[in-house]
Amino acid sequence: MSTLETTGRVTNLGGSRVNVRKMTVTAMLSAVAFVLMFLDTAVPIMPSFIKLDLSELPALMASFALGPVWGVIVCLIKNLLHLTMTQTGGVGELSNFILGASFVLPAGLIYKRKKSKGNAILGAIIGALFMGIISIPSNLYIVYPVYYNFMPKEVIIDAYQVLVPFAKIDSIEKCLLFFNVPFTFVKGLISAIITILIYKPLRPLLKGNS
């Protein structure tokens, strides 16, 4: 066997070890994200049917540690797992995946260009902003049409109107723009802040020796 062939085999084996590690870490982070989906909480300034969870946090960590595609995979796996107990026929999971991917993908791409704390912060902010913007079509065309089967549109609008009686909230579009977009943006920022605080000590575990 030639030296070139031997080197090629070693490289392939090394690549396999890296892929196995990435898949293992991705599975671990997906399981954590799945659990976090159940640890949601009501937000005082939002209608009772709007909940806060931090299940994007592990996906953001995967996006920084392994690459943006792996962050998206974590978003996908956690929602596939949640499909086994869905109460929305998969619509909620689809929306959650779209929003999560729109958050971790740009954040991971920006961090990948130059791996620095500044780029991590910039990427997380841009990702959170992008997620907030995407929440408008996601809720308008995917989530709320399902809600209308259980709660009339007028009731949903009234629930938002009660929060700001001095403003005229007379459409779902205004509800999403004035409430859901800022809420989703802040939700992304919370995940980003926690990730940036805990990423450095966890980095050796997530990235291994490669």
Buried (B, 14 or more C-beta within 10 A) or exposed (E): EEEEEEEEEEEEEEEEEBEEBBEEBBEBBBBBBBEBBEEEEEBEEBBEEBEBBBBBBBBBBBBBBBBBBBBBBBBBBBBBBBEEEEEBEBBBBBBBBBBBBBBBBBBBBBBBEEEEEEBBBBBBBBBBBBBBEBBBEBBBEBBBEBBEEEBEBEEBBEBBBEBEEEEEBEEBEBBBBBBBBBBBBBBBBBBBEBBBEEBEEEEEEBBBEE
